[in-house]
Amino acid sequence: MSSPTRVLVLNSGSSSLKYQLLDMRDSSRLAVGLVERIGEQTSRLKHTHVTDGDTREQNGPIADHEAALKAVAGELSRDGLGLDSPELAAIGHRVVHGGMFFTEPTLVDDEVLTEIERLIPVAPLHNPANLTGLRTARSLRPDLPQVAVFDTAFHTTMPESAARYAIDPRIADRHRIRRYGFHGTSHAYVSRETARLLGKDPAEVNVIVLHLGNGASASAVEGGRCVDTSMGLTPLEGLVMGTRSGDLDPAVIFHLERVGGMSTDEIDTLLNKRSGLFGLCGDNDMREIRRRVDAGDEAAKLAFDIYIHRLKKYIGAYYAVLGRVDAVAFTAGVGENAAPVREAAVAGLEGLGLAVDAGLNAVRGDGPRLISPEDARVKVAVVPTDEELEIATQTYALVEKNSH
Ligand code: AMP
């Protein structure tokens, strides 16, 4: 029998489970879906059998991740794509925090689970859900390779000068405080695809990747290796995001505690969930913000300007870090869709060789594309990210390597 070629990708959030089943012979999707509001009365499973274009929904309580994965397995079985299929090669799991320990996709065993568990203090929101997904999948198919693909892994190549905060290293090391970075799967995929778009080997090109979704991060990628990224110990650092503040003077926190009388948890919620674009103007969706800006709304305009100012600072900073830049790539929900953001972020940077062609920028398209003028010294690109495909590719490559 020929070797199995399908990979199931699981992305377990605190109350959700996203999944995609891919066939790695041609990277095609066979099924995609999402379970939302796990643990509530109003849980919902939405499943699409891509080949048939058939979409089904289940509404009603799904108690936990185990029940969610069993429900997903049931839907896959109905399409003849069940977890027991001999064509399933592996399950690839997105794991948010791999610390310093996990620099590559890793075959999951008991030791790996213990290490991911040890990282919970630095990723209290994400790693517990990821672990539940891993454990549940293992219990359903103990014989199947399960691979953990870490959001932090791509950034472990950062030099110490970029990864360390300027604090006492003994204290930092005791508490594992350093800049880890996130969205690594996306930065890896997009930097590679950008090189492909330029017709070059990733090892030859320097790229600034701007992953602008509801969460947002920038990275400086030198010859395929990450040398700096904007998120830090947690995803709070860096760019202005949908609901996160990004960079601020850490003394703001002391001030809110001492003078504002807020608790640590209240400040955590404020900065992670009620700041950024949402905190500034009450909306975190860039479409709505642009609509309000165009209608003359001052608060939305200020929010947009602060967002762009920060973005521009990071482009400049990473230009300096890299020394030579071949391309700036925009990706994720905002980066792929919001032409005004791309235009404003690059405006005034002609001196750095950066420019956007208004006509090309306005064209909506699905695939990777250049939006800079033909003779631009630094190319500006829109490169749709595909984290699921990257997780599946890394998972399959590891399983293939181990089977030979
Ligand atoms: P992501 O986290 O990558 O799924 O991105 C989600 C965000 O992308 C949303 O919160 C919106 O702000 C933004 N977005 C999605 N579609 C558009 C669009 N057509 N124009 C502008 N922003 C968009």
Boltz pocket constraint, residues with backbone or C-beta under 6 A from the ligand:
constraints:
  - pocket:
      binder: B
      contacts: [[A, 212], [A, 213], [A, 214], [A, 215], [A, 242], [A, 284], [A, 285], [A, 286], [A, 287], [A, 332], [A, 333], [A, 334], [A, 337], [A, 338]]
      max_distance: 6.0
